[in-house]
Amino acid sequence: MSDELNSLSNPIAGNQALLENQSENETRDLAVCVEGAWKNYGYWWKSMTALRDVTLHVPTGNIYGLLGPSGCGKTTLLRCIVGRLQLNRGEVTVLGQRPGSRGHEVPGRAVGFMPQETALYKDFSISEMLHYFGHLHDMNRKDILSREKFLLSFLDLPSRSKKICQLSGGQQRRVSLACALLQQPQLLLLDEPTVGVDPLLREKIWSHLIHISQTSRTTIIITTHYIEEARKANRVGLMRSGRMLAEDEPSRLLTIYNQTSLENVFLHLCLEDQNRLQPNLMNSTNENDQTNTTVSINNQNIPPPDVVNGETPHSQIRRKELVKNPVLRAKRAAVDCCICPKAHKIYASMVKDLTMIKRSIGFLIFQFFIPVVQISLFCLCIGRDPQHVPMALFNSEAINGFPTGNLSLELLNKINSEQVHFTPFNDFTNAMNAVKEGHYWGVAVFRYNFSQAIINKLIFAKTDPATLNASSIHLYLDMTNQQVSFVMQNVILTSTQLFLKDVLSHHKVDPALADPPVIVEIPVYGAKGQKFLNFAAPGMMISIIFFLAIGLTALIFVVEKKEGLLERSWIAGVTTVEVMLAHIIVKFFIQFIQIILMIIFADVIFQVKIEGPVILAMALIFLQGICGMSYGLLISAMCEQEVEVMEVALGSVFPILLSSGVIWPAEGMPPIMRFLSNFTPLTHVVEAMRCIVSRAWTLVYFKVWFGFVISGAWTCGFFTLAAILFALRK
Ligand SMILES: Nc1ncnc2c1ncn2[C@@H]1O[C@H](COP(=O)(O)OP(=O)(O)OP(=O)(O)O)[C@@H](O)[C@H]1O
């Protein structure tokens, strides 16, 4: 007894002695065994230690009350036990194995976890929520319904069809508890299950927990702020500042510390701890060479941990049992990615995704039409020739009463007024001023003897400078808009060529003389009047689906992550691969309809003719959509908040779009950019799409199959990185 007293008054020494003397039988009978656990949050340059050499032993079939003030590390410890967080140092054994080891059902069916936050899908009904977890645990419908009936009445919940968002905070927590109890797990981890519960129901919950621990040997770890209710536990652990102050049966703690309540025992231990801290704190402040972290550790006679190496005498004792963390984490991350997906978990995740979609039909319809609206706007606004371009006209020949003929009028009649619209001016200076003020895109000037000069040049072959000058239209252009000035010049040049032919025919000269010595034969691919739209539309179709998939996937996963929903599903045993596969399958149908609608609009309404197999074009767009989803998943693995997702997604949209030759041909880029553009996820896929759409190429052509290969490779790359990152960021 005196040994025990010693060990309790000196907790670390006590824990150490306990560890060293533990018999093998006892260890085997432990449902949860945590030894020398160290856990840091953050990175080495800014880390925060949440657990400091914590040791915890929970025998099978026991109720363990984990007590301590807010922020002492209870939730962190539970998340380590359940396999969601990896320790920086130390070892956790749950139901005989390391959590997350192959074939182990922790995380999975063997553990029921009720997190502190509600972590429920707010638009689901109570029944849908229970069915989701039931399907994840591979329970059949009959079992789910019978458990649902029991839990609804036991936890005093309203109708099964009531939506979670319509429940009070306390009722939502009880639904959360119901989800944890649903599959009758071997191990129950409940993070403050009795908060917001009335005393009668609290009593009922405790009776049930005692009942299942006695009849089914369920092991229960429960954290609570109501210290006195933990008296019903078989064992309690008292934590403070990431350390375990004491761990024993409640009655023994009361006896040892000669107190009447656990509250007082805890107070006593805290005071003792505080007294131990105080002198060392002073010392350390005087020495002025230690951080706050090291101070608190010093006070327990434990030398400061090196955050990176985590070395302490205590951990050195068990050095052989502990495994170096970074290698271990990398190995475990790789193993996480290689777990074979299970059909029932994919099914459960799919039902969950479909239920979410069912709850927001309006948003679903909106999703169908986003690509249609985008491609329509693109086809309407981009790539068409500018029309009704306003130009000023100073026709000196007309002002002077056509002294040498009216050929200038004939030429002006040839210019399509739909494209260039002339406004006549009687004064050249006024016309120029109007251009300078931005009312017109330029001035076209005819000399007073234009008609005579044209005849002299064409019929009498006069080529003196005065004739050449007078027989030309002089254009003074505002060239600030390249596209507008290009169209103006092009229209005037083409019309002038037609005009010259007319003049030649009129004077019985072969009009072919006016043709330039270039003959554009029937094009190998495409049509003679090919528009910019035909070049850009294939790339846009790919880009629209790609970027839409990025945004939606990243947002969905980050919201689920932030609200603890993803973590809860992971603890129920779902892997990232399963979640993602379910997401892709459900999104398949949405994307399928999006792609069909987009192609119908582009092809039928906006005449972007798809010369090659439509199925091949659709398959490529679809594959790129999956690539976008994988990239979205990677973004959600990196980000914690929606705003971060928006920043990363938007920040990558333009660089990818601009450098992949979607908007402007890659041939126009500087050599270095052209080389770099090979490494965007869009460049080769867009090129393959153009080949299918404009050249009618199929998979036998290198550029087409290479596009498919590149899209698949980026998809696998993003997906693998996301899965590893999710596993590593535990
Ligand atoms: N993701 C995180 N990143 C950084 N620090 C964290 C993170 N989660 C918890 N912490 C810190 O770790 C310490 C322990 O937190 P934890 O949530 O485990 O405490 P707790 O005992 O469960 O508190 P409560 O009873 O209020 O839930 C706290 O100081 C907290 O600020």
The ligand as an SDF file (V2000), in Angstrom:
LIG
                    3D

 31 33  0  0  0  0  0  0  0  0999 V2000
   -5.2330   20.6130  -34.6130 N   0  0  0  0  0  0  0  0  0  0  0  0
   -4.5710   21.2310  -33.6470 C   0  0  0  0  0  0  0  0  0  0  0  0
   -3.5320   22.0230  -33.9290 N   0  0  0  0  0  0  0  0  0  0  0  0
   -2.8290   22.6410  -32.9570 C   0  0  0  0  0  0  0  0  0  0  0  0
   -3.0910   22.5180  -31.6480 N   0  0  0  0  0  0  0  0  0  0  0  0
   -4.1200   21.7470  -31.2840 C   0  0  0  0  0  0  0  0  0  0  0  0
   -4.9210   21.0570  -32.2490 C   0  0  0  0  0  0  0  0  0  0  0  0
   -5.8750   20.3610  -31.5920 N   0  0  0  0  0  0  0  0  0  0  0  0
   -5.6800   20.5950  -30.2860 C   0  0  0  0  0  0  0  0  0  0  0  0
   -4.6410   21.4210  -30.0920 N   0  0  0  0  0  0  0  0  0  0  0  0
   -4.0990   21.8980  -28.8130 C   0  0  0  0  0  0  0  0  0  0  0  0
   -3.7490   20.7510  -28.0610 O   0  0  0  0  0  0  0  0  0  0  0  0
   -4.1270   20.9210  -26.6890 C   0  0  0  0  0  0  0  0  0  0  0  0
   -5.0190   19.7820  -26.2680 C   0  0  0  0  0  0  0  0  0  0  0  0
   -6.2230   19.8690  -26.9860 O   0  0  0  0  0  0  0  0  0  0  0  0
   -7.3980   18.8290  -26.7680 P   0  0  0  0  0  0  0  0  0  0  0  0
   -8.4650   19.1450  -27.7670 O   0  0  0  0  0  0  0  0  0  0  0  0
   -6.8310   17.4670  -26.8270 O   0  0  0  0  0  0  0  0  0  0  0  0
   -7.8870   19.1860  -25.2980 O   0  0  0  0  0  0  0  0  0  0  0  0
   -9.1200   18.6310  -24.4750 P   0  0  0  0  0  0  0  0  0  0  0  0
   -8.6060   18.1990  -23.1860 O   0  0  0  0  0  0  0  0  0  0  0  0
   -9.8700   17.6290  -25.2740 O   0  0  0  0  0  0  0  0  0  0  0  0
   -9.9860   19.9600  -24.3100 O   0  0  0  0  0  0  0  0  0  0  0  0
  -11.5810   20.0990  -24.2700 P   0  0  0  0  0  0  0  0  0  0  0  0
  -12.0650   19.4110  -23.0500 O   0  0  0  0  0  0  0  0  0  0  0  0
  -11.8140   21.5720  -24.2320 O   0  0  0  0  0  0  0  0  0  0  0  0
  -12.0440   19.4900  -25.5310 O   0  0  0  0  0  0  0  0  0  0  0  0
   -4.8090   22.2780  -26.6090 C   0  0  0  0  0  0  0  0  0  0  0  0
   -3.8960   23.2000  -26.0930 O   0  0  0  0  0  0  0  0  0  0  0  0
   -5.1480   22.6320  -28.0200 C   0  0  0  0  0  0  0  0  0  0  0  0
   -5.0600   24.0070  -28.2240 O   0  0  0  0  0  0  0  0  0  0  0  0
  1  2  1  0
  2  3  1  0
  2  7  2  0
  3  4  2  0
  4  5  1  0
  5  6  2  0
  6  7  1  0
  6 10  1  0
  7  8  1  0
  8  9  2  0
  9 10  1  0
 10 11  1  0
 11 12  1  0
 11 30  1  0
 12 13  1  0
 13 14  1  0
 13 28  1  0
 14 15  1  0
 15 16  1  0
 16 17  2  0
 16 18  1  0
 16 19  1  0
 19 20  1  0
 20 21  2  0
 20 22  1  0
 20 23  1  0
 23 24  1  0
 24 25  2  0
 24 26  1  0
 24 27  1  0
 28 29  1  0
 28 30  1  0
 30 31  1  0
M  END
$$$$
